[in-house]
Amino acid sequence: MTIKKNSSNSPVIPMVSVSNISMKNNYTGNWGYVFPEAASRISPCEAACPLAVPVSSIIKEIGSGRMKKAAALARWENPLPSICGRVCPHPCESSCSRKDFDEAIAIHALERISGDEPSPGPHRIRKAAGKKIAVIGGGPSGIAAAYYLLLLGHRVTIFDAGRKIGGILRYGIPEYRLPEKILDSSLKDLLALKPEIIPGQSLGKDFTFGDLKKYQYIFLGTGAGNSIKPEGISGDNSLVRPGKEVLAMTGREIAGTFGDNVIIIGGGNTAIDTARSLLRAGKKPLILYRRELDDMPAFRNEVEDAIEEGVEIITGSIAREIITKKGKITGVTCVRVSPGNSGKKRKGILSELKGSEFSLRADDVISAIGEAAGIPWGEDFIAHDSSGIITDRFGRTSMAGIFAGGDILPHPRLVVNALASGKKAAIFMDAHINRLNLDEVFDKTSICSGGHSFMRYLDLIKKPADTRGIQAQASCAEIKINHAYYRRGVRKAGHKLNPEARKTNFKEIKSGLDNESAVSEAMRCFQCGKCTLCRNCILFCPDYSITKQKDGTGIVIDYDHCKGCGICAEECPGGFIRMDMEGDR
């Protein structure tokens, strides 16, 4: 094709016919059979979040430099954003559309800065005159359940076995990942709502369900506190200690309790955290894992960090015998194993390799192969199985008025999932109290992957919060991004101390972003499924059928004149506009 140019070497635009009269009465909208639909959609990151956090809305506030608004918005769906920004594996980043263009948005770093920003303080939705509710367990699920029940005006008492609430956040995650001062600061919003807290009380030991008759509802969030001991090991197994015991100690306590050479059996997060804590206390930890390195269920980045710091990991091996002398551990006899031919990671039947026995020197052995849910109140009181308490989809147990959440349930044992289950229980407990249709509440509050939105619930009960963060009741279908409108950029995710600087102390190893870097990182966000008022659709529409809303917050499509050519959807950068069949509009 030859493009004509004039004497100044500029392209010559060909002559076109132009009407001299208005086309307003020519309803060309009747010509088409597919039409553009303009509606906010749930972005992939939001769909992947168990807590139903309005990720793109928070990032938008950060990108505009409105840190205080981002901090307020983050706390409507997540009572502990500062903590999740540090310890959550962030499935949202794995789903980020940007990862297919250059690198995923550092959502964890942006969540962290929104959480580290001083909280504007919690706001009760109702006056504190609701039901009396007992929350048993002060870990993540109990914290979330109590927080949202208090916001909804209920009177909450938290019973916790520890000296201070926090559960695994305080006694199961080491300081270098989650400093205690961050935890204490994060709990200020909950404490500002003035729950009654009764520490040092363990269900089944210090009190029973019979002692809770003055409470109309109960939430069970006692966690998975029973460490599983490895089977098939001969010798004195009573000398094998649980990994959670190490994680509950300070560095000084670890140094004075364990010998120099410590073997940790397991490959999950507890094993990695235990080994790295021992290393920081001056010990020589060695992880013994039965499968290969890539099969380890621990977070990949944590495994890599441990190896960088000098933690030794022996894979494809199991312990066979605890060797003792005069009642003390002196070593472990091990044997190499093969996963067989199943081809299934972490599920193949292991077979010992003949003649592969070897011995390791050890002063202590620690089991970190997992934890089981403790059922201290009796086998038949509440329905449960080997994986934990059985609940329906609303979080209700088999006993009327008793809900449950957290690691006592058979779901992924992550902080974010525990928080999500606590929030979910609070929503459905309140809905049950107010005699709402639970199925309707479920459908109207759920976000794609199963997370439930507190802001959607408030909207449902006609008590709206900050509506900017309420995700649309829309499809979770794939969103088409037009990469032509974006420039590649460098991901900013904060800095990490080098291995030599971090392995001798318990200082936090990762730093957050400063405000300038956070704004820059947030600006990389595609804002998938959201209107950014770029005006592309208005500029490209050949029928002038798209205009800006009078309040400037979005667009209006004139379907009487839209022929459904699809240019607007094609040129929409973030997939806010998509084409639908006429009958679907």
N, C-alpha and C positions, 0 to 999 in steps of 0.2 A: 504494500500500500504506500502510495506517495502522498506526503503531506505538503500542501501548497503553503508557500511562505511569501511574505511581502518583501519590499525593498529593505526593510530593517531586520530581515531574517526572522520575523515572528510568525507563528502559525496564523493562517487566515481562517477565521471562523466562518463556516458556510452559512448562507442565508437560510432562514427558517420562517415558516408561516407563524404569525402571531395574531391572535384574535383581538379585535378592537372593542369587543363587548365582554361583559362578565360571563363566566362559565358557571356561575353559581347555580343556575337552574338546570344545568346539564348533569344529572346525577350519575356520574360515571362509576360510582360504587357498585352499581348493578352489573358491571361487566366482569367482575372477578369471581373466583371461587375459593381463593385462599387470601387471608387478610392478616395484617400484622397485629399481634397482641403485645401491648406494652404493660408489663407488670413486674414488680420486684420478685426475684426468685431467690431461693435458698442457695447460697454459694456452696461449692464442694467442701470448703473448710468447715462451714457451719453444719452441713449434713453429716460430717464425720465426727463432730464433737459430742461426746456422751452427755455433756452438761448443757447442750443447746445454747452455747454462748454466741451472741450476735457478733461474730468475729469481724465481719467486714464493716459493720457500723462503728466498732471500737477503733479499728484501724483508720477509718475515715476521720474520726475525731483527732487521732494522734497526728495524721498527715496534715491536718489543718492547724496543728499546734494547740489544740484544745485539750490539754492533758487532764484538767480537772473534770471535764465532761466525760472523757474516756474512762477515768477512774470511777466515776459515778455509774456509768453505763455497765462497766465490767462487773460490778458487784450485784446487779440485779439477778444475774444468772449464776454467778460463782462467788460464794462468800469468801473464798481464799485465792484470789487471782495472783497474788505475789508468790504464793507457795506453788501453785500449778505452773507458773512461769519458770519455776526451778526444777520441779520433779516430774511433771507430766511428760509422757513420751510423745505427746502432740501428734495424734493421728491426723489432725487438721493439716499439718505440713505435708504429710504423705499424700494428701488429696489436693493440695494447692495446684491450681491451674498454671501458675507461674513456673512450676518445676519443669514443664515441657518446653518452656521458652528460654529460660536461663537457669535460675535457681529459685526454689520455693521461698516464699516470704518467711522471715524469721518470726513466726507468730509467737513462739515461746518468749522471745526477747521483748516483743511488744506487749504481750500479756504481763510479763514481769514488770515493765515500767509503769503500766496502768495500775498494777497492784502496789508497787512501791510508792506511787503518788499518794500523798495523804488522803485518806478517805473523807468524803464530805459528811460521813455519818449515816447510820441507818435511819430509815423513816418507816414507822409503823403504818400499816395500811388500815388497821382498826385499833381501837383502844384496847388496852390490856384487860379484857373482861371475858375472855373466851374460856375454853375448857382447860381443866388441869391435866397436864400431860407429862408422863415420866419418860425421859430419854435415857436408856440404859447403855452407857458407853460414850465416852467423850472423844472418840476418834473422828476421822473425817466424816463418816456417815452421820454420826450423832451430832456433830457440829452443824452440818448442813440442815438436818431435820430440825434441830432446835432453833437455828437462825430463821428459817422460813416460817416455822410455827409462831415464833415470837413476832415476826413482821405481821403475821395475820391476826395478831391480838390474843393468842393463847398464852396460858401461864405454864411455863416449862421448868421442870426440875431435872437436872442432869446428874446421874449417878455414874461415877467413874472409879475404876479400880486403882488408878494411879494417884500420885500426890498432886498432880496438876493435869488438867484436861489436855488433850492433844493426841493421845493414843499412839499409833505408829508414827505420826509426824514428830512426836517428841521422843519416843523410845525406840523407833525402828529405822529412822533415816539419819545417817551421820551428819555431823556439823558441817563438814566440807561441802555437802550438797544442800543442806537446809539449816542455816544458823538458827539457834534457839531464839535469838532476839527477833528474827524475822517472823518466827511462829508467834511469839508473844505479841508482836505488833499487829499481826494479821487477825488475832483474836479480839482486838479492841472493839470491833463492830458488834460482835456477838455479846461481849460483856456489857457494852453500852445499853443493850436491850434488857439487861438485868435478869438473866435466868438465875434460879437457885442452883448452886453447884454443891454437890455432896461428894468430896473426894474420898479415896481409900475404901470404897464400898464395892464389893464384887458380888454379882448375882450368884446365888447358890451357895455362897460362903458366908457373906455378911448379912444378906437379906434374901427373902424369897418373894415370889409373886404375891403371896398372901399378905405381905407387908405393904403392898401398893394399892390397896382397895380404895383409897381416897382419890386415885387418879382415874379419869374416865377413859383415857387412851394411853397406850404404851408403845414406844418405839424401841425395838431391839437392835442395837448396833455394837454387839460385844466383840466382833472381829473374829479372826482366826488365830487364836493365841496358843494353840497346842502344836509344838514343833514335832515333826515326824522324824522318827529315828530310822536310819537305814537298816534294811533287813539283810539277813544272810551273812552277818559279820560275827565271827566267833571271838571269844575273849570277853573281857569285862566291859560290856556295853554301857554300864552305869557311869563310866568315866567320860563317855562322849557327851559333850555339852551342846546346847542349842545356839544357833547363830544369833538369835534375838537377844541372848544374854550379853553378847559382846556389844551389840548396837545400842543397848540401854546404858552402857557405861561411858564414863568420860575417858579421855586418853590416859590420864593418870591411873584410873582404876584398871584399865586394860593392862597397862604396864606392870602393875603389881599383882595381877591375877594369873596371867598366862606365862608359860615358859617361852623360850626363844623360838623354837621350831613348832609351828602350828599347821596342822593339815585340816583343810576345810573340804568337806564332802558335799558336792552340789554344783549347780551351774546357773542358778537364777540370780536375781538381784540381791537377795540376802547373802549369798555366797560371795559375790563381788564386793558388796559393801563391808562385809565382815573382814575379808582379806585386806582391803584398803585401809580399814580402821586399825587392824593389827599392825600393818606396815608403818602407819603413822605413829604408833606407840612403840616403835623400835623392834618389832618382832619380824620373823622371817616366815610369812605365810605361803602356803602352797595349796592350790586348789586341785582337787582330784575329781575329774568329771568323766562320766561313763561313755559319753559320745564325743563327737568332734566339735571343734571350736565354733563352727558355723551353726551348730545345733543348739548352742547354749541359749536358754530362754531369757537370760539377762539382756538389758538394753545394750545394743551393739556399741554405742558410744562409750558406755561405762566399761565394757570389756576392754575396748581399745585403750581407754585411759589407764586401766589397771595394769595392762601389759606395759604401757609406756613407763609407768612408775616402778616397774620391776617385780610385780607379782608373778610368780611362776605358776603356770597352769599345765597339768598333765592330763591329756585327754585319752579317751579310749581305754580307760582303766577303772577298776573298782577295788574297794577295800575288801579284803578277805578275813583278816584277823587283827585284833588290837593286841599288840605285844606289851606286856606289863612286867614290872619288877618291883617287888615290895609295895604293891598297891598303886604304883604310878606308871603312867604311859611312857614307854621308851621308843615305840615305833609302830609301824603299820605294815602288814604284809599285803601286797596288792597283786592283781593279775590283770593282764591285758584282755580286752574283749572285742568281739566283732559284732556289728549290728545285724548280721545275717543278710538275707536277700530280699527283705520286704520292700526296700526302697522308700520306706516312709520315715521321714525325719522324726526322731525322738519317740518312735513307736515300734521300731523293729525289735524282735526278740534278741537279746544279747546272748552270745555264746562265748565261753572262755576259750582262750587260745592255749593249748597245751604247751607246757614248758616256758611260759612267759611270766612266771612269778618273779616279783622283785620286792625289795623291802625299802621303806623310807623311815628315816629317823624322825621322831616326833616327841614333843613334850606334852602336847595337848591335841585332841581331835575334836572338831566341831562339825555338827550336822547342820547342813543348810539345804535340805532337799525339799523343803516346803512346810507349810503349816496347815493344820486342820481346824475347822470351826469347832469351838468348844460348846458343848450342850450340857451345862452344869445343873439344869433344873429337872432332869429326868428324861427317860427315853420316850415316854408316851405323851408328854404334856402338849407339845407342839409338833405338828407333822414335819419330818425332816428325813434326809437320806444321808449317805456317806459324804456327800459334797456340801451339805449345809441345810439351812432352813428352807422349806418349800413355801413359796408365796405365789399368789396369783399375779396378774399383770399390773395390778394396782398397788402391789407391795403388801397386801394383807396376808397374814398367816392363817392357819386353820383355827386359831382362837379369835373370837369376836373382839374387836377393839385393839388388837395387837398387830402392829405393822413391823416390818424388819428391813434392814438394809446393810450395806457394807460387805465386808469379807465373810460375814456369816452366811451370805448367799453364794450360790454356785455361779458367779460371774467373774470376769477377769479381776484379779486382785491388784488393782491400781488405785491410787488416790483419787483420780478423776472419776472412776466408776463408783467408788464409795460415796463421794460427794453427790454424784448424780442420783444414786439410789436413795440417799437421805432427803434430797430435795423432792424427788418423786413421791416418797412416802408422805412428806409434809403436805404436798398439793392434794393428794388423794385422801389423806386423813381429814383435811379441812373440807374437801368436797363432800365426804361422807358425813361429817358433822352437820353441814348445811343442806344435806339431803339433795345434792345435785345428782344428775345422771352421770355415773362414773364412766360409762362408755363414751358419752358425748365429750366429757372432759378429757378423756384419753385421746380421742381423735383430734380435738381442737388444740391440745397443748403439745402433741408429739411433733418432733422435727426429724423427718427422714429416718435416721439410723436408730431411733428409739429414745433419744433424749427428750426430756419434757421441759417446756419453757414456762418459767414462773411469770414472765411478763405476759405471755399469752393467757395464763390463768387469770391474772389480774384483769386483763381485758375482757375475759369471759364473765367475770363476776362484777364487771362495771366499775372497777377501781383501777384505772390505767396508771401506769408508772410513766417513765419517759418513753413515749411511743416511738421515738426515732429508732429504738433498738428492737422493736417487735418485728420478728421475721414474718414475711408474707405467708398466707395460707396458699402456697403454690406448689407446683410440681417440683420434684427433685431430679427431674430429667437433666441430661447432659446439657451444659451451657456452652454455646459456641463463642469462642473468643477470636476477634480479628486482630492478629498479631501485627498487622501493618501499621497500627496506630501506636505502637509501643517501642521504646528503645531498650536495648539490653542494659542491665545495670549490675553492680556488684552487691551481693548480699551482705548486710551488716547484722551480725548476731552477737556482738560483744567479744570479750577477750577471755582467754583461759591461761592460768599460770602454767609455766613450763613444768615438766615432771620433777626436776630437781628442787624447784621452789615450793612445790606443793606436798611432796611425799613425806615430809618430816613434821608436818603440823596439820591442824584441823581447820585452817582458814578456808573460807569459801573459795573454791577454785575458779569459778566463773564470775565475771563482772557483767553488769547490765549495760545497756546503751545509755548514752547521755541524750538529752532532749533533741539536740540537733541531728544526731545519728538516727534516733527513733523516727523523727519526722521524715528523714530521707528514706529510710527503709519502708515506712508506711506508704510513701508516695509511689513505690514500686507496685503496689497492689492493683490488680486489674478491676477490683470492685465487681466481681463476677455477678451477673444477674441484677445489677443495680444501675439506676440511671445517674450518670455523673454530669448531666446537663452540658454535654459536649456540643450539642446542636447539630451533629452530623445528619440526623434524620430530617431536621427542619431544612437544612441546606440542600440535601440531596433529593428530597421528595419532588417529583416532577409535577405533581398536582396541587402543591401547596396545601396538602391535607393534614399536615402536622404543625401544630403551634405549641407555644409554651403555655403552661398553666398560668392563670392570672397571679397566683401567689408565688410563681417562680420555682416551685418545688418539683416540677415534672413536665410531662408533655400531654397533649390531647390529640387524638386522632379523629379526624372527620371521616367516618365510614361512608357517608353519603357520596363522597367524591374520591375516596381511595380506591384505586383499581386493583390493588393487591399485587403490584409489580415486584415487591420484595426488596427493593433497593435499600430501604431504611434498615431492615433486618441484616442485610449483608454488610452495611457500613456501620452498624452499631458495634462499638469496640468491645463492650463487656457482656454482650448477649442479653441485654435487657429486653430487646424486641425480638420476637420470633414469629414465624409464620404458622398460622393454624387454618385448618379447613373451616369454611363458613359455619358449619354446624357446631363447631367447637367453641365459637366465640361466646 
